[in-house]
């Protein structure tokens, strides 16, 4: 019998004044623009691709959060860039 470990969900708590979690989540799509009728009026829409709906709050805690760029990938990319400099 093959026993696999359940996937661990990461819950990230951020400073409410600084970052909205959807801005740094792989499942978050943030659309910004202006109204066609009134160019001076800015508009923003946040969509959760995981839930498939518009999010109407500034999310600070989410049990479905997935880092857009995992820290290990950032470290590997930096190491690769350094290797090419030599």
C-alpha positions, 0 to 999 in steps of 0.5 A: 500500500502506497502511503503518500503524505498530504500536501501541506498548505501554507498560510501566510500572514502579511501586514495589512497595510503593505501587501494584499495576498492576491498580489503575490499569489499564483492564483491571483489575477489583478486587473487595473485600468481606467473607465472608457467613459471617464479616463480619470476614473481608475478601476481595479478588479481582483480575480481568484483563479482557484475559486473562479470568482471576483474577490471584493476584499483585500485578502490577508490570510488564505489557506489556498495561497501559492507563492507566485515565485517560490523562494527556491526558484529565485535562489536557483535563478540567482545562482545560474546568473552568477555562474554565467558571469565567471 
